[in-house]
Amino acid sequence: MILATDAAALLSAGQIVVVPTDTTYGIAADPTRRSTIAAVFDVKGRPLGKPLPLLADSPESLDGIAVWDSPTRKVFEAFWPGPLTLVLERADGYTHDLGGASDSIAVRVPAHAITLEILRLTGPLAVTSANRSGDRPALSVSEARGALEPSIQHFVDGGVCDGVPSTVVSLRGHPKLLRAGPVPFEEVLQTLSL
């Protein structure tokens, strides 16, 4: 097992690392490295048309990556860090290929101390659930190892995760629930004052 500082160094060097989050374990990679992102899709067996989301340590870390307004900022303040993924307009200058559509980007600040420490050291990371596509996400490091070794060799043990994938809401145009989860969609709409 490796520490947060070791994980950050590996990620910055272009390695793939499995990290804990508040929801499930995730496969993390530097989003600026095309070969590393391609390796995540390959290891997971993820369809190329399904883009990878980004995790960040704060909304400010997403400056220049995603575009938002004052109502969206209220959602950040109400639910982050936490299990809410937001699909936003992608900033014009952020051209890294995360798969799928290039005009939007899914972002989240997770409520897990270890991963937040890693993100503070690395900046935003592309993170997808630690499992083969179609399988159940890993809730412990042992489950992640069972699913992904030997394709991935680096794992951060953060205990057992909650196990409920994040709520996913698109705030591109009229708000739309893309996946139900721990954060009720109605609460997001109330925060937006809709």
MIMI-412055 format. One record per atom (N, C-alpha, C): residue in one letter; x, y, z. Coordinates in steps of 0.05 Angstrom, whole numbers, plus 32768, in hexadecimal, padded with zeros to 4 digits. Atoms other than C-alpha are relative to their C-alpha. Example, Ala and Ser with C-alpha at 12.3 -4.5 7.8 and 13.67 -1.06 7.14 Angstrom:
A80127FE88000;A80F67FA6809C;A801280188000;S7FF07FE87FFF;S81117FEB808F;S7FF18016800E;
//
This chain:
M80117FE88000;M800080008000;M801280198000;I7FF07FE88002;I801780477FF3;I7FF28017800D;L800A7FE87FF3;L800F808A8014;L7FF680157FEB;A800A7FEB8012;A7FED80C87FF7;A8017800E7FF0;T7FEA7FF2800D;T803080E97FE8;T800C7FEE7FEA;D7FF580138014;D804980AA7FC4;D7FEC7FFE7FE8;A801480018015;A800780A67F9D;A800280187FEE;A7FFF7FE78010;A800D80EF7F87;A80197FFF7FEE;A7FE780018010;A805580E37F6F;A7FFC7FED7FE9;L800580148015;L804080A57F48;L7FED800C7FEA;L80137FF58013;L800580C97F28;L800D80167FEF;S7FF27FEB800F;S803081057F15;S80147FF57FEC;A7FED800D8012;A806080D47EF4;A7FF27FF07FEA;G800E800D8016;G802980B87EC8;G7FF67FE48007;Q800A801A7FF8;Q8016807A7EF1;Q7FE280028006;I801C80027FF8;I7FCF80627EFF;I80007FF6801D;V800180077FE3;V7FBD805D7F49;V7FE37FFD8008;V801B80037FF5;V7F7F80427F6B;V7FFE800E801B;V80037FF07FE8;V7F6680727FA0;V7FE47FFD800C;P801A80017FF3;P7F2D80727FD3;P7FF1801B7FFB;T80107FE87FFF;T7EF480A47FCF;T7FEA7FFC8014;D801680027FEE;D7EB780B17FF9;D7FEA7FED7FF6;T80158011800B;T7E8D80867FCA;T800B7FE37FFA;T7FF480198007;T7EB8804E7FAB;T801E80057FFC;Y7FE47FFC8009;Y7F0180417F9A;Y800080087FE3;G7FFF7FF6801B;G7F1780627F5A;G801C7FFC7FF4;I7FE780018010;I7F4C805A7F24;I8007801D7FF9;A7FF97FE48004;A7F71809C7F23;A801880037FEC;A7FEB7FFB8013;A7F9D80B97EEC;A8003801E7FFA;D7FFB7FE48008;D7FBC80FB7ED6;D7FF180067FE6;P80117FFB8018;P7F8981187EA4;P8010800D7FE9;T7FF17FF38015;T7FC0813C7E7E;T80117FED7FF0;R7FEF8014800E;R7FE380FC7E68;R7FEE7FED7FF0;R8012800F8012;R7FC080DE7E2C;R80047FE28003;S7FFB801D7FFF;S7FE3809A7E32;S7FF67FF4801A;T800A80097FE7;T7FD080947E7B;T7FE17FFD8000;I801D80018002;I7F8780A47E6D;I7FF87FE97FEE;A800680178012;A7F8780717E34;A80037FE68010;A7FFB80187FF1;A7FA3803E7E65;A7FE97FFB8014;V801780037FEE;V7F69804B7E96;V7FE97FF37FF1;F8016800B8010;F7F36803D7E5F;F80067FE27FFA;D7FF8801B8007;D7F5D7FFE7E4C;D7FFD7FED8018;V800180117FE8;V7F647FE27E93;V7FE47FFB8008;K801B80027FF6;K7F1C7FEF7EA4;K7FED7FF37FEB;G8012800A8016;G7EFF7FDA7E60;G7FE980147FFD;R80157FEB8002;R7ED9801C7E60;R7FFC80097FE4;P80057FF6801C;P7EB780327E1F;P800D801C7FFD;L7FF27FE68004;L7EDF806C7E01;L7FEC80177FFE;G80147FEA8001;G7E9E80947DF8;G7FF68009801B;K80097FF97FE5;K7E9480977E44;K8017800E800E;P7FE97FF07FF6;P7EC180D07E5D;P80057FFB801E;L7FF880027FE4;L7EE780CD7E9E;L7FFA801A800F;P80047FE87FEF;P7ED380FD7ED6;P801A8009800D;L7FE97FF57FF1;L7F0481297EFB;L7FF88003801D;L80027FF97FE4;L7F0D812C7F46;L801480168006;A7FEF7FEA7FF9;A7F2A816B7F65;A7FFE8004801E;D80017FFB7FE3;D7F3A81837FAC;D7FEF80188007;S80107FE87FFB;S7F1181C37FA4;S7FF5800A7FE6;P800A7FF38018;P7EE681EA7F72;P801580117FF2;E7FEC7FEF800C;E7F20821A7F68;E80147FF17FEF;S7FEE8011800F;S7F4B81E07F4E;S7FF47FFB7FE4;L800C8005801A;L7F1981DB7F14;L7FFF80197FEE;D7FFE7FE88011;D7F2682227EFB;D800F7FF97FE7;G7FF380068019;G7F38821D7EB2;G7FF97FE47FF5;I8008801B8009;I7F1981D77EAE;I7FE37FFF7FFA;A801E7FFF8003;A7ECE81E27EB8;A7FF6801C8003;V800C7FE57FFF;V7EA1821E7EB1;V7FE77FFF8012;W80187FFF7FEF;W7E6E82317EE6;W7FF8801C8007;D800B7FE67FF9;D7E43826A7F00;D7FFA8000801E;S80057FFD7FE3;S7E2C82837F44;S7FED7FEB800B;P801180167FF6;P7DF282517F4C;P80107FE68003;T7FF080197FFF;T7E2382187F3D;T801380028018;R7FEE7FFD7FE9;R7E5382347F71;R7FF17FFA801A;K801080077FE9;K7E1A822D7FA4;K7FFE7FE28004;V8001801E7FFF;V7E1581E37F92;V801B7FF6800B;F7FE580087FF6;F7E6181DC7F9D;F80008002801E;E7FFE7FFA7FE3;E7E5B81FC7FE2;E7FEE7FEE8010;A801380117FF1;A7E1F81D27FF6;A80087FE38001;F7FFD801D8002;F7E36818D7FE0;F801D7FF67FFE;W7FE480098002;W7E82818C7FD8;W800F80078019;P7FFB801B800A;P7EA981687FF0;P7FE97FED8005;G801680137FFD;G7E7781307FE6;G7FF97FF17FE7;P800680128015;P7E5580FE7FB9;P7FED800C7FEA;L800F7FF48016;L7E3B812D7F82;L801480077FEA;T7FF17FFA8019;T7E59812D7F3C;T7FF080137FEF;L800E7FEC8011;L7E4881697F11;L800C7FFF7FE4;V7FF77FFE801C;V7E4B816A7EC5;V7FFD801D7FF8;L7FFF7FE38007;L7E5F81B07EAF;L800B80047FE4;E7FF37FF98019;E7E7581D47E71;E801E7FFF8004;R7FE380017FFF;R7EBE81C77E63;R800C801B7FF8;A7FF37FE78007;A7EEB82047E62;A800E7FFD7FE5;D7FF58001801B;D7F0382157E1C;D801D7FF77FFF;G7FE380068000;G7F4D820E7E2E;G80077FE4800A;Y7FFA801A7FF5;Y7F4681C97E4D;Y7FFA7FEB7FEB;T800380118017;T7F52819A7E13;T80087FE38004;H7FF7801C7FFB;H7F69815A7E34;H7FEA7FEC7FFA;D801480148008;D7F46811D7E18;D7FFA7FEC8017;L800980127FEA;L7F1F80F97E4F;L7FEC7FEC7FF5;G80138011800D;G7EF580D27E1D;G7FE5800E7FFC;G801B7FF58004;G7EAF80E27E03;G8000801C7FF7;A80047FE48008;A7E9581287DF9;A80158012800A;S7FEB7FEE7FF9;S7EC781607DFA;S7FF6801B800A;D800A7FE67FF8;D7E9881997E0C;D7FF58000801C;S800980017FE4;S7E8581817E52;S80157FF18010;I7FED800E7FEE;I7EAA81677E8F;I7FF27FFA801A;A800C80087FE7;A7E9481417ECD;A801580058016;V7FED7FF97FEB;V7EB4815A7F0E;V7FF37FFB801C;R800980057FE4;R7EB1814B7F59;R801680058013;V7FED7FFF7FEA;V7ED4815A7F9A;V7FF77FEB8014;P800780167FEE;P7ED481197FC3;P80058007801D;A7FFD7FFD7FE3;A7ECC8117800F;A80107FE9800B;H7FEE80157FF5;H7F0780EA801D;H801B800D8005;A7FE87FF17FF9;A7F4481068042;A80187FF87FF1;I7FE8800A800E;I7F7880DA8020;I8000800A7FE4;T80017FF8801C;T7F6180E97FDA;T8001801E7FFD;L7FFD7FE38001;L7F5981337FE9;L801D80088003;E7FE37FFA7FFD;E7FA281338000;E800E7FFB7FE5;I7FF38006801A;I7FB781117FBF;I7FF980167FEB;L80097FEC8013;L7F8E81437F96;L800D801B8005;R7FF27FE77FFA;R7FAE817E7FBA;R801C7FFF7FF5;L7FE58003800A;L7FF181637FA4;L80027FFE7FE2;T7FFE8006801C;T7FE081507F5D;T7FF080147FEF;G80147FF28010;G7FA7817E7F47;G7FEB7FEC7FF8;P801680128007;P7F6881617F28;P800A7FE67FF2;L7FF9801A800C;L7F6B81177F14;L7FE77FF57FF2;A80158010800C;A7F4180ED7EE5;A7FFD7FE78011;V800580167FEE;V7F2080B97F11;V7FE67FF27FF8;T801780118006;T7EF080807F00;T80007FE98013;S800380157FEC;S7ED680487F2C;S80147FE97FFB;A7FEB80158002;A7F0980117F3B;A7FF37FE57FFC;N800C801A8007;N7EEA7FD67F17;N80027FFE7FE1;R80038004801D;R7EE47FB87ED2;R7FE5800B7FF8;S801A7FF58008;S7EAC7FDA7EAB;S7FEA7FEB8002;G801680137FFD;G7E6A7FB97EBC;G80007FF1801B;D7FFE800D7FE6;D7E837F9C7EFE;D7FFA80138017;R80067FEF7FE8;R7E737FB57F44;R8019800F8008;P7FE97FF07FF7;P7EA07FEE7F5C;P800C7FF48019;A7FF280097FE8;A7ED47FDC7F90;A7FFB80128017;L80057FF07FE8;L7EC47FF27FD7;L80177FFE8014;S7FE880037FEF;S7F067FDC7FF6;S80187FFC7FEE;V7FE780028011;V7F4E7FDA7FDF;V80037FE27FF8;S7FFE801C8007;S7F4B7F8D7FE0;S7FEF7FFA7FE8;E801180048017;E7F107F8E7FB0;E800C800C7FE7;A7FF37FF38017;A7F357FBF7F83;A80177FF07FF6;R7FE980118008;R7F737F937F83;R7FF57FE77FF1;G800B8018800D;G7F497F567F72;G7FF680057FE4;A800B7FF9801A;A7F297F7A7F37;A801580097FEC;L7FEF7FF18012;L7F657F9F7F1B;L801D7FF77FFF;E7FE5800B8002;E7FA77F7C7F2C;E80017FEA7FEB;P7FE77FF17FFF;P7FD77F727F09;P800180187FED;S80007FE98013;S7FC17FA87ED7;S8008801A800E;I7FF97FE97FF0;I7FC87FDB7F0E;I800F7FF68019;Q7FF080097FEA;Q7FFE7FD67F43;Q800080128018;H7FFE7FEC7FEA;H7FF480147F6F;H7FE48004800C;F801A7FFE7FF2;F7FBC80167FA3;F8004800F801A;V80007FF27FE6;V7FAD80467FDC;V7FE97FF58010;D8014800B7FEF;D7F8880278016;D7FF380168011;G800E7FEC7FF1;G7F5380568032;G7FE97FF5800F;G8017800C7FF1;G7F2680258056;G7FEA7FF87FED;V801780098010;V7EE18010803F;V7FF080197FF9;C80107FE9800A;C7EBA80418014;C7FE27FFC8004;D801D80017FFC;D7E708052801A;D7FF17FED7FED;G800B80138013;G7E5F802C7FDB;G7FEA800A7FEE;V80157FF58011;V7E2B80597FBD;V800C80147FED;P7FF57FED8012;P7E43807B7F7D;P7FF3801B8001;S800A7FE57FFE;S7E3B80C67F7A;S7FE880067FEF;T80157FF58011;T7DFE80EA7F61;T800D800F7FEA;V7FF47FF28016;V7E0C81057F1C;V7FEA80137FF4;V80137FEC800A;V7DE981467F06;V800E80117FEA;S7FF67FEE8015;S7DF3816C7EC5;S7FF5801C8006;L80087FE47FFE;L7DF281B87ECE;L8005800F7FE6;R7FFE7FF4801A;R7DFA81C57E84;R7FE480067FF6;G801C7FF98006;G7DBB81EB7E74;G7FEF7FFA8018;H801280077FEA;H7D7F81D37E9C;H800B7FE8800F;P7FF580167FF0;P7D9681A67ED6;P7FF27FE57FF9;K800B801A8007;K7D8E815C7EC7;K800E7FEB8011;L7FF580167FF0;L7D97811F7EF4;L80097FEA7FED;L7FF580158011;L7DC580ED7ED1;L80037FE6800F;R7FFF80187FF0;R7DCE80BC7F0A;R7FF88007801D;A80087FFC7FE4;A7DAA80B97F4D;A80157FF58013;G7FEC80087FED;G7DD680B37F8A;G7FFA800C801C;P80057FF77FE4;P7DE080CB7FD2;P7FF5801C8003;V800A7FE57FFF;V7DD181147FC3;V7FE680027FF0;P80197FFF800E;P7D87811D7FB1;P800080177FEB;F80027FEC8016;F7D7C81427F6F;F7FF080188009;E80117FEA7FF7;E7D46816C7F90;E801080148011;E7FF07FEE7FF0;E7D7981887FC1;E801380117FEE;V7FF07FF08013;V7DA6819D7F87;V7FEF80167FF3;L80127FEC800C;L7D6B81C07F66;L7FF980168014;Q80067FEC7FEB;Q7D5A81E37FA8;Q801880138004;T7FE87FEF7FFD;T7DA281FB7FAE;T800380137FE9;L7FFF7FEF8017;L7D9E82167F68;L7FE980148000;S80187FF07FFE;S7D5C82377F7D;S7FEE7FFD7FE8;L801180068017;L7D3682157F45;L7FE67FF4800A;
//
